[in-house]
Structures are given as structure tokens and as C-alpha cells.
Amino acid sequence: MSDGKAADGPGAVPSDSRGRDAVVIGGGLAGVTAALALADAGVRVTLVEGRPRLGGLAFSFRRGELTVDNGQHVYMRCCTAYRWFLDRVGGTALAPLQDRLDVPVLDLDRPEGRRLGRLRRDPLPVPLHLGRSLAAYPHLSLAERARVGRAALALKGLDLTDPALDTQDFASWLSAHGQSARTIEALWDLVGVATLNAVAADCSLGLAAMVFKTGLLSEPGAADIGWATVPLGDLHDRLAREALDAAGVRTETRTRVSAVSAGPDGRWSVEVPGESLRADTVVLAVPQREAHELLPPGALDDPDRLLEIGTAPILNVHVVYDRTVLTRPFFAALGTPVQWVFDRTAASGLTDGQYLAVSQSAVQDEIDAPVATLRERYLPELERLLPGARGAEVRDFFVTRERTATFAPAPGVGRLRPGARTKAPGLYLAGAWTATGWPATMESAVRSGVNAADAALSALGRPRPRRLFDVEEAA
């Protein structure tokens, strides 16, 4: 950095800002974050997004009288960057955190009346905060519960900077540390599939260790869960646009970029329909395949590595009943294809009946299944899980599919994820798929935007906005 001074705040433009322009390509969480951070430091920013809305893969749409999220998104208290984002756009109160981690877990393989277990924490230091919950967890045997504690201590001792962790799969490590197939299914995958979008056998030990160490073994409240009580579009589109406008960002939606190139003067040209945007800085905040298409020659040593980063799907099943069938905000399930179920009634605007969203991760085998097939599969399972659904009328049943929802956290993916900087001066990368250390989450997306903005500001010799320090201090 050129100096240690922080800019005064959003929209403050230092006197040396002439000629300091940036174009951010992509209006997901990564792009919005990068645009806000650059604008807060006094850079003139244009944000371009091909879709008619902001928010990337965490968005809402209308279906009749409902406002529907394309998928259920949650975050944890340890997600300091996403919490910064919520605060920056004025949305913290609209996505509250639990006072204390509490996850109801229903196991259909157990007889009725004995199916409910809970994963919750006590107000005690790590690792005692989860001790009572694990000791009483009914979905594992006494011996399995004891072995969980030993594996957790071994996990806590792993060095997340060790590149060897990225070459191993999580399931093999768990088995080597005494975890049975049942324990992996009823505990490790229960959490891991939802956060990593992969079962343990398909997941890098490095990414899995990062999730469990940070979420469950760092601070007592790190894993407390938060989710939006309003449609995601209210946060990631409406409030984000208002924050961008207030920061002086020019936001252009329905605008696709056809080319990015550097001129002889070192400035960049970003080609959009009817216009060539000129800038000192360009941030590519788009999916890895789109970034590969737009990267100019020489920007990365081996750009084809981006194409080796696999993707993983997420399926959401949406059911509207004529009555209340679920009395808790959400639950996770075992012994059934159903993974996680959330009550989205109030957030969607439904005033009569109940709307449930069934969130299904790592579903490569059914992401393309016909709606009729999914209806036949999931409605009976929900009736098994929820006695109140057995006599209820299904008013609506529909499905949302994100076939490339996340990058696949497979062993070896770490070496494929590039950092924010490229070899082309003034060109930076952002996106949950870049080297943030996190799996493909909203947290990773926001961190990537911070990383790209920070790298750009350093190269420009511009002071960083004071707000960016909040992420680092919290982390």
C-alpha cells in the first residue's frame, strides 16, 4: 500500500482519482463486493452483468403470488466476509443468526417417537461446547460417539496450509481415524454435503478440514446458522443496487461482455454492445469457464487449468401445502433421500398454507430427473417425515436446478484455483472458485471480491477503504 491512511467512506473520491477507472464484469456477490470496495476507495467503477438482476446464483424470482429463492442459502457466524457484505448493503437485520447452534435431525430409520436428535452447542469453550450434544446424539452408538471426539481432535491438529491435505479425500482420512460408514453418513456428511456440496469420499481433505475446523472447532459460536427472512433478491439485488448507487457505481445489467483487451497505453478495453469501456483496472468476477473465454493471452501461465475445475449441482424441491405441516424453521434428515427442509412461508409472501423448500446438494444422479419423477420420490418422503403432511393438499410442486451451482471440491482442486492477481497488470479474478481457502459458498464469493479489490488498490497505490479491514479483523 502507498500509505496507511484509509479513505473516508463510500463515494469519497480523493483528489488523485482522475484516470482511475475500473470495470467489474459480473454482478454476483464477488463482483458486487469488488465494485463496492473499489468505489469506497475512490475508484470510478462500472459494473456490468449479463442477467437482468444482480446476485449471481443466489437470487429470487416470482411464481404467481410467491417470491421464490432459486435455492436455500445459509451462512454461519464464522462467515465474517458475508456478514461484512450484509452490513455494507444494510441487510444484517434481514438475515439473522441463531442465538445458538441448534439443528434438529430426524432419522427415518428409527421408530416414530424416537427419530429426533439435535446438534446444538452449549455456552462453553471449544471443544466442550459440543460435548453434551454429541454425547446424547441418538443417531450414533455410544462407541461411535466416543470416536467422533477423537477424530475431531485430530482434525483440529491439521495444518490447513499443508498442500498435502488437498491431495487426500476426506472419507479415507475419517476411516483411518475410526469413523464408521454410519458416522460419516449421520454426522460428517450431514454437515459436509450442505457446506461442501460433496460427500466425504469426493471431497478434498483440505477443504473439509477448513470447514470443520473453522465452523465447529474455532470459536463456540462459529457454527451458529443464519439465513434470510426475506427473498434473497431483496439482499443481493435490491439492497446491493442501492449500495452501489450510493457509492457512485455505474451498474449496467443485461449487458454482456464480448472481449477484454489491453491497449498500448496499458489501459483496458471492455467490449459491450454499442460501447467500449476504458479502464485502468478490470475484475473478472464470472464463473471459471466464462473467465477462461475472456482472459487475454498470457494472463495466466496455464489458463486451461480453469477448465479442469469441475462443477457440482444443487437441486431444490418446492412444495406448497394447504396447511401448516412443519412447526420448526428447518430440519435435516437421515434415512431418506431428503437432506434439509426449510420453511419459506413468510419469506415468500405466502399468507395461506405453508411453503417448504427441500435443499438437495451433491445430486448428480437426479439433477436432470423429470419433475413428475421427483414428485413421486419426494412427496411420500415428506409425508414419512412430517405426519401433518399426510392429509394435506399439495397446492403447488416445482423444482429449481442449478447444474453448475458450485465448483466440485474434489481432491486436487486446490492447485487449480488461481489467486486474484493475473500476470496482466490491472486484470484481476474474483469468484468463489478462486483461491480463497473456502469451498464454493457465499463467504468464498465475498472474500474473492475483497481479494481482487485489495490487489487492485495495492497496484494503483490507493488507500484501502476502512471498511475492508473489518473482514480481516473479524477473521
C-alpha positions as CSV (number, residue, x, y, z in Angstrom):
1,M,0.0,0.0,0.0
2,S,1.2,3.5,-0.7
3,D,0.2,4.7,2.8
4,G,-1.6,3.5,5.9
5,K,-4.5,6.0,5.6
6,A,-8.0,4.8,5.0
7,A,-10.4,6.6,2.7
8,D,-13.2,8.5,4.4
9,G,-16.1,6.2,3.3
10,P,-18.4,5.3,0.4
11,G,-18.2,7.6,-2.5
12,A,-15.3,9.6,-1.2
13,V,-13.1,10.5,-4.2
14,P,-9.5,11.5,-3.4
15,S,-8.0,14.3,-5.4
16,D,-5.7,11.9,-7.3
17,S,-8.6,9.8,-8.7
18,R,-8.5,11.2,-12.2
19,G,-7.9,8.4,-14.7
20,R,-8.5,5.8,-12.1
21,D,-11.4,3.8,-13.6
22,A,-12.4,0.1,-13.1
23,V,-14.8,-2.2,-14.8
24,V,-16.1,-5.2,-12.8
25,I,-17.5,-7.9,-15.0
26,G,-20.1,-10.0,-13.2
27,G,-22.8,-8.9,-10.7
28,G,-22.8,-11.8,-8.3
29,L,-21.6,-11.5,-4.7
30,A,-18.0,-11.4,-5.8
31,G,-18.5,-8.7,-8.4
32,V,-20.7,-6.5,-6.2
33,T,-18.2,-6.8,-3.4
34,A,-15.3,-5.8,-5.6
35,A,-17.2,-2.9,-7.0
36,L,-18.2,-1.6,-3.6
37,A,-14.7,-2.0,-2.2
38,L,-13.1,-0.2,-5.2
39,A,-15.7,2.6,-5.1
40,D,-15.3,3.1,-1.4
41,A,-11.6,3.8,-2.1
42,G,-12.5,6.5,-4.6
43,V,-12.1,4.5,-7.9
44,R,-14.7,5.2,-10.6
45,V,-16.4,1.8,-11.2
46,T,-18.7,0.4,-13.8
47,L,-20.3,-2.9,-13.0
48,V,-21.6,-5.0,-16.0
49,E,-23.8,-8.0,-15.6
50,G,-25.4,-10.1,-18.4
51,R,-28.5,-11.0,-16.4
52,P,-31.3,-8.6,-15.7
53,R,-30.5,-8.7,-12.0
54,L,-27.7,-8.9,-9.5
55,G,-26.9,-11.7,-7.1
56,G,-25.4,-14.4,-9.3
57,L,-26.6,-17.9,-8.2
58,A,-28.3,-16.6,-5.1
59,F,-31.4,-14.9,-6.4
60,S,-35.2,-14.8,-6.3
61,F,-37.9,-14.9,-8.9
62,R,-41.7,-14.6,-9.0
63,R,-44.0,-17.6,-9.3
64,G,-47.6,-16.4,-9.1
65,E,-48.1,-14.8,-5.7
66,L,-44.8,-16.2,-4.4
67,T,-41.4,-14.8,-4.3
68,V,-39.1,-17.8,-4.6
69,D,-35.4,-18.2,-3.9
70,N,-33.7,-20.4,-6.5
71,G,-32.2,-22.3,-3.6
72,Q,-31.9,-22.2,0.1
73,H,-28.8,-20.4,1.2
74,V,-27.5,-20.2,4.7
75,Y,-24.3,-18.9,6.3
76,M,-22.6,-19.2,9.7
77,R,-21.3,-16.8,12.3
78,C,-17.8,-17.6,11.2
79,C,-18.6,-16.2,7.7
80,T,-17.1,-12.8,8.5
81,A,-16.9,-11.6,4.9
82,Y,-20.5,-12.4,4.1
83,R,-21.5,-10.7,7.4
84,W,-19.5,-7.7,6.3
85,F,-21.4,-7.7,3.0
86,L,-24.7,-7.8,4.7
87,D,-23.7,-4.9,6.9
88,R,-22.3,-3.0,3.9
89,V,-25.7,-3.2,2.0
90,G,-27.8,-2.7,5.1
91,G,-29.2,-6.2,5.2
92,T,-27.9,-7.6,8.5
93,A,-31.3,-7.5,10.3
94,L,-32.9,-9.3,7.3
95,A,-30.6,-12.4,7.7
96,P,-30.3,-13.0,11.4
97,L,-28.2,-15.6,13.0
98,Q,-29.3,-18.2,15.6
99,D,-28.6,-17.2,19.2
100,R,-27.0,-20.6,19.5
101,L,-26.4,-23.5,17.0
102,D,-29.4,-25.9,17.1
103,V,-30.0,-28.3,14.2
104,P,-32.9,-30.8,14.5
105,V,-32.0,-34.1,12.8
106,L,-34.8,-36.6,12.0
107,D,-33.8,-40.2,11.3
108,L,-36.5,-42.2,9.5
109,D,-34.7,-45.5,10.2
110,R,-35.7,-45.2,13.8
111,P,-39.2,-45.9,15.1
112,E,-41.7,-43.0,15.4
113,G,-41.3,-41.1,18.7
114,R,-37.5,-41.7,18.7
115,R,-36.5,-40.1,15.5
116,L,-35.5,-36.7,16.6
117,G,-31.9,-35.8,17.6
118,R,-30.3,-32.4,17.8
119,L,-26.9,-31.0,17.1
120,R,-26.5,-27.9,19.3
121,R,-23.9,-26.1,21.4
122,D,-23.7,-25.1,25.0
123,P,-22.1,-21.8,26.2
124,L,-18.8,-23.5,26.9
125,P,-15.3,-23.2,25.4
126,V,-14.2,-25.3,22.4
127,P,-14.5,-28.3,22.2
128,L,-16.7,-28.7,25.3
129,H,-19.4,-26.6,23.6
130,L,-20.5,-29.6,21.5
131,G,-19.7,-32.3,24.1
132,R,-23.1,-32.7,25.6
133,S,-24.9,-32.7,22.2
134,L,-22.6,-35.4,20.8
135,A,-22.8,-37.5,23.9
136,A,-26.6,-37.5,23.6
137,Y,-26.8,-37.8,19.8
138,P,-29.2,-40.7,19.3
139,H,-28.3,-41.4,15.7
140,L,-24.9,-42.9,16.6
141,S,-23.9,-45.7,19.0
142,L,-22.0,-44.9,22.2
143,A,-18.8,-46.2,20.7
144,E,-19.3,-44.2,17.5
145,R,-19.9,-41.0,19.6
146,A,-16.7,-41.6,21.5
147,R,-14.7,-42.0,18.3
148,V,-16.1,-38.7,16.9
149,G,-14.4,-36.8,19.7
150,R,-11.0,-38.4,18.9
151,A,-11.4,-37.6,15.2
152,A,-12.3,-34.0,16.0
153,L,-9.2,-33.5,18.0
154,A,-7.1,-35.0,15.2
155,L,-8.9,-32.7,12.7
156,K,-8.2,-29.7,14.9
157,G,-4.5,-30.5,14.8
158,L,-4.3,-30.5,11.0
159,D,-2.3,-27.7,9.3
160,L,-4.5,-26.1,6.7
161,T,-1.5,-24.6,4.9
162,D,-0.2,-28.1,4.2
163,P,-0.7,-28.7,0.4
164,A,-0.7,-32.5,1.0
165,L,-4.2,-32.2,2.5
166,D,-5.6,-31.2,-0.9
167,T,-4.4,-34.5,-2.4
168,Q,-6.4,-36.7,0.0
169,D,-10.1,-37.4,0.2
170,F,-12.0,-36.7,3.4
171,A,-13.6,-40.2,3.7
172,S,-10.3,-42.1,3.7
173,W,-9.0,-39.8,6.4
174,L,-12.1,-40.2,8.5
175,S,-12.0,-44.0,8.1
176,A,-8.3,-44.0,9.2
177,H,-9.4,-42.1,12.3
178,G,-12.0,-44.6,13.4
179,Q,-15.1,-43.2,11.8
180,S,-17.6,-45.8,10.7
181,A,-19.7,-45.6,7.5
182,R,-22.7,-44.8,9.7
183,T,-20.8,-42.0,11.5
184,I,-19.8,-40.4,8.2
185,E,-23.4,-40.5,6.9
186,A,-25.1,-39.4,10.1
187,L,-22.7,-36.7,11.2
188,W,-19.8,-35.7,8.9
189,D,-21.8,-35.8,5.6
190,L,-24.8,-34.3,7.3
191,V,-22.8,-31.1,7.7
192,G,-20.3,-31.6,4.8
193,V,-22.7,-32.2,2.0
194,A,-24.6,-29.0,2.8
195,T,-21.4,-26.9,3.1
196,L,-19.2,-28.5,0.5
197,N,-21.7,-29.9,-2.0
198,A,-20.0,-33.3,-2.0
199,V,-19.9,-36.5,0.1
200,A,-16.7,-37.1,2.1
201,A,-15.4,-39.6,-0.5
202,D,-15.5,-37.0,-3.2
203,C,-14.1,-34.1,-1.1
204,S,-10.6,-32.7,-0.6
205,L,-9.4,-33.2,3.0
206,G,-8.1,-29.7,2.9
207,L,-11.4,-28.1,2.2
208,A,-13.3,-30.4,4.6
209,A,-10.8,-29.7,7.3
210,M,-11.1,-26.0,6.7
211,V,-14.9,-26.1,7.1
212,F,-15.0,-28.2,10.2
213,K,-12.0,-26.5,11.9
214,T,-13.4,-23.1,11.2
215,G,-17.1,-23.8,11.8
216,L,-17.0,-26.3,14.7
217,L,-13.6,-26.1,16.3
218,S,-12.5,-22.4,16.3
219,E,-15.0,-20.4,18.4
220,P,-18.0,-21.6,20.3
221,G,-20.5,-19.7,18.2
222,A,-18.7,-20.1,14.9
223,A,-21.3,-22.6,13.5
224,D,-24.4,-20.7,14.5
225,I,-26.6,-20.6,11.4
226,G,-28.1,-17.6,9.7
227,W,-30.5,-17.3,6.7
228,A,-32.5,-14.6,5.0
229,T,-36.0,-14.0,6.3
230,V,-36.8,-12.1,3.1
231,P,-36.2,-13.2,-0.5
232,L,-32.6,-13.3,-1.5
233,G,-33.3,-10.7,-4.2
234,D,-34.0,-8.2,-1.5
235,L,-30.5,-8.6,-0.2
236,H,-28.4,-9.4,-3.3
237,D,-30.2,-7.3,-5.9
238,R,-32.3,-4.5,-4.4
239,L,-30.1,-3.6,-1.4
240,A,-26.9,-4.2,-3.4
241,R,-28.1,-1.9,-6.2
242,E,-28.9,0.8,-3.6
243,A,-25.4,0.4,-2.0
244,L,-23.8,0.6,-5.5
245,D,-25.8,3.7,-6.4
246,A,-24.8,5.4,-3.2
247,A,-21.2,4.6,-3.8
248,G,-21.3,6.1,-7.2
249,V,-21.0,2.8,-9.2
250,R,-22.5,2.8,-12.7
251,T,-24.4,-0.5,-12.9
252,E,-25.4,-2.0,-16.2
253,T,-27.5,-5.2,-16.3
254,R,-28.5,-7.1,-19.4
255,T,-25.0,-6.2,-20.7
256,R,-22.8,-9.0,-22.0
257,V,-19.0,-8.6,-22.4
258,S,-17.6,-9.9,-25.7
259,A,-13.9,-9.2,-25.2
260,V,-11.3,-7.8,-22.8
261,S,-8.0,-6.4,-24.2
262,A,-5.1,-4.2,-23.1
263,G,-4.1,-1.3,-25.2
264,P,-0.6,0.0,-25.8
265,D,-1.1,2.6,-23.1
266,G,-1.6,-0.1,-20.5
267,R,-5.3,0.7,-20.2
268,W,-8.0,-1.9,-20.7
269,S,-10.9,-2.0,-23.1
270,V,-14.0,-4.0,-22.2
271,E,-16.3,-4.5,-25.2
272,V,-20.0,-4.4,-24.6
273,P,-22.9,-3.9,-27.1
274,G,-22.5,-0.4,-28.6
275,E,-19.6,0.7,-26.4
276,S,-16.0,0.1,-25.4
277,L,-15.4,0.7,-21.7
278,R,-11.9,2.0,-20.9
279,A,-10.4,1.4,-17.5
280,D,-7.2,1.1,-15.6
281,T,-8.5,-2.0,-13.7
282,V,-10.7,-4.9,-14.8
283,V,-12.1,-7.5,-12.4
284,L,-13.4,-10.7,-14.0
285,A,-16.0,-11.8,-11.4
286,V,-17.6,-14.5,-13.5
287,P,-17.6,-18.4,-13.5
288,Q,-14.4,-20.1,-14.3
289,R,-15.3,-21.1,-17.9
290,E,-16.5,-17.6,-18.7
291,A,-13.3,-16.2,-17.2
292,H,-11.3,-18.6,-19.4
293,E,-13.1,-17.3,-22.5
294,L,-12.4,-13.7,-21.6
295,L,-8.8,-13.9,-20.4
296,P,-6.3,-12.3,-22.8
297,P,-3.3,-14.4,-23.8
298,G,-0.6,-14.6,-21.2
299,A,-2.8,-13.6,-18.3
300,L,-2.3,-16.9,-16.6
301,D,0.6,-19.4,-17.1
302,D,-1.9,-22.3,-17.7
303,P,-5.4,-20.9,-18.3
304,D,-6.7,-24.3,-19.3
305,R,-6.5,-25.3,-15.6
306,L,-9.6,-23.3,-15.1
307,L,-11.4,-25.8,-17.3
308,E,-10.2,-28.6,-15.1
309,I,-12.2,-27.2,-12.1
310,G,-15.2,-29.4,-12.0
311,T,-18.7,-28.3,-11.1
312,A,-21.4,-29.8,-8.8
313,P,-25.2,-29.4,-8.9
314,I,-27.8,-28.4,-6.3
315,L,-31.5,-29.2,-6.6
316,N,-34.3,-27.6,-4.7
317,V,-37.7,-29.1,-4.5
318,H,-40.5,-26.6,-3.6
319,V,-43.8,-27.7,-2.1
320,V,-46.8,-25.6,-1.1
321,Y,-49.3,-27.2,1.2
322,D,-52.8,-26.0,2.2
323,R,-51.9,-26.1,5.9
324,T,-49.0,-26.0,8.3
325,V,-47.1,-29.3,8.3
326,L,-43.8,-28.2,9.8
327,T,-43.6,-26.3,13.1
328,R,-39.9,-25.6,13.2
329,P,-37.9,-23.3,10.9
330,F,-35.8,-26.2,9.4
331,F,-34.5,-29.7,10.0
332,A,-32.1,-32.1,8.5
333,A,-32.9,-35.7,7.7
334,L,-31.4,-39.2,7.7
335,G,-32.7,-42.5,6.3
336,T,-34.3,-40.8,3.4
337,P,-33.3,-39.0,0.1
338,V,-34.4,-35.7,1.8
339,Q,-31.5,-33.7,3.1
340,W,-32.6,-30.4,4.5
341,V,-36.1,-28.8,4.7
342,F,-36.8,-25.1,5.3
343,D,-40.0,-23.3,6.0
344,R,-40.1,-20.4,3.5
345,T,-43.7,-19.4,4.0
346,A,-43.2,-15.9,5.4
347,A,-40.2,-15.0,3.3
348,S,-42.1,-15.9,0.1
349,G,-45.1,-13.8,0.9
350,L,-47.5,-16.8,1.2
351,T,-50.4,-15.9,3.5
352,D,-52.3,-19.2,3.5
353,G,-50.9,-22.7,3.9
354,Q,-47.2,-23.5,4.1
355,Y,-44.3,-23.4,1.6
356,L,-41.4,-25.8,2.2
357,A,-38.1,-25.8,0.3
358,V,-36.2,-29.1,0.2
359,S,-32.5,-28.4,-0.4
360,Q,-30.6,-31.2,-2.1
361,S,-26.8,-31.0,-2.6
362,A,-24.4,-33.4,-4.4
363,V,-27.3,-34.7,-6.5
364,Q,-25.6,-35.6,-9.8
365,D,-27.9,-38.6,-10.1
366,E,-31.2,-36.7,-10.1
367,I,-30.4,-33.1,-11.3
368,D,-32.0,-33.9,-14.6
369,A,-34.8,-36.1,-13.4
370,P,-38.3,-35.1,-14.6
371,V,-40.5,-33.1,-12.2
372,A,-43.0,-36.0,-12.2
373,T,-40.3,-38.4,-11.1
374,L,-39.1,-36.0,-8.3
375,R,-42.7,-35.5,-7.2
376,E,-43.2,-39.3,-6.9
377,R,-39.9,-39.5,-4.9
378,Y,-40.1,-36.6,-2.5
379,L,-43.8,-36.2,-1.6
380,P,-44.0,-39.6,0.1
381,E,-40.7,-39.0,1.9
382,L,-42.1,-35.7,3.3
383,E,-45.2,-37.5,4.5
384,R,-43.0,-40.0,6.2
385,L,-41.0,-37.2,7.9
386,L,-43.9,-34.9,8.7
387,P,-47.1,-36.6,10.0
388,G,-49.1,-33.3,9.3
389,A,-48.3,-33.7,5.5
390,R,-50.1,-37.0,5.2
391,G,-53.6,-35.5,4.9
392,A,-52.5,-32.1,3.4
393,E,-53.3,-30.9,-0.1
394,V,-50.3,-30.1,-2.3
395,R,-51.2,-26.8,-4.0
396,D,-48.0,-26.5,-5.9
397,F,-44.9,-28.6,-6.6
398,F,-42.0,-27.3,-8.6
399,V,-38.2,-27.7,-8.9
400,T,-35.3,-25.3,-9.4
401,R,-32.0,-26.7,-10.7
402,E,-28.5,-25.2,-10.6
403,R,-26.5,-27.7,-12.7
404,T,-23.2,-25.8,-12.0
405,A,-24.1,-24.5,-8.6
406,T,-20.6,-24.8,-7.2
407,F,-17.1,-25.9,-8.1
408,A,-16.5,-29.5,-7.2
409,P,-14.3,-29.7,-4.1
410,A,-12.5,-32.8,-5.3
411,P,-9.0,-33.8,-4.1
412,G,-6.5,-31.8,-6.1
413,V,-8.8,-28.8,-6.8
414,G,-6.6,-26.5,-4.7
415,R,-3.8,-26.5,-7.2
416,L,-6.3,-25.4,-9.9
417,R,-7.7,-22.4,-8.2
418,P,-5.9,-19.2,-9.2
419,G,-5.4,-16.2,-6.9
420,A,-6.8,-12.7,-7.5
421,R,-3.8,-11.4,-9.4
422,T,-3.0,-12.4,-13.0
423,K,0.2,-11.8,-15.0
424,A,-1.6,-9.0,-16.9
425,P,-1.2,-5.7,-15.0
426,G,-4.5,-4.3,-14.0
427,L,-6.5,-7.6,-14.5
428,Y,-7.9,-9.5,-11.5
429,L,-10.0,-12.5,-10.9
430,A,-12.9,-12.9,-8.4
431,G,-15.4,-15.7,-7.8
432,A,-16.0,-18.4,-5.2
433,W,-13.8,-20.7,-7.4
434,T,-10.7,-18.6,-6.9
435,A,-8.1,-19.4,-4.2
436,T,-10.0,-18.1,-1.1
437,G,-9.3,-21.2,1.1
438,W,-13.1,-21.7,1.3
439,P,-15.4,-24.0,-0.6
440,A,-17.9,-22.5,-3.0
441,T,-20.1,-20.6,-0.6
442,M,-21.4,-17.0,-0.4
443,E,-18.5,-16.4,2.0
444,S,-16.0,-17.5,-0.6
445,A,-17.6,-15.3,-3.2
446,V,-17.4,-12.2,-1.0
447,R,-13.8,-12.9,0.1
448,S,-12.8,-13.2,-3.5
449,G,-14.2,-9.8,-4.2
450,V,-12.3,-8.3,-1.3
451,N,-9.1,-10.1,-2.5
452,A,-9.5,-8.7,-6.0
453,A,-10.2,-5.2,-4.8
454,D,-7.3,-5.3,-2.4
455,A,-4.9,-6.4,-5.1
456,A,-6.1,-3.7,-7.5
457,L,-5.9,-0.9,-4.9
458,S,-2.4,-2.0,-4.0
459,A,-1.3,-1.9,-7.6
460,L,-3.0,1.5,-8.1
461,G,-1.3,2.8,-5.0
462,R,-4.6,3.8,-3.5
463,P,-5.6,3.7,0.2
464,R,-7.8,0.8,1.1
465,P,-11.3,1.7,2.4
466,R,-11.5,1.4,6.2
467,R,-14.4,-0.9,5.9
468,L,-12.3,-3.7,4.3
469,F,-10.3,-4.0,7.4
470,D,-13.4,-5.3,9.2
471,V,-13.2,-8.6,7.4
472,E,-9.6,-9.2,8.4
473,E,-10.1,-8.2,12.0
474,A,-13.1,-10.4,12.4
475,A,-11.4,-13.3,10.7
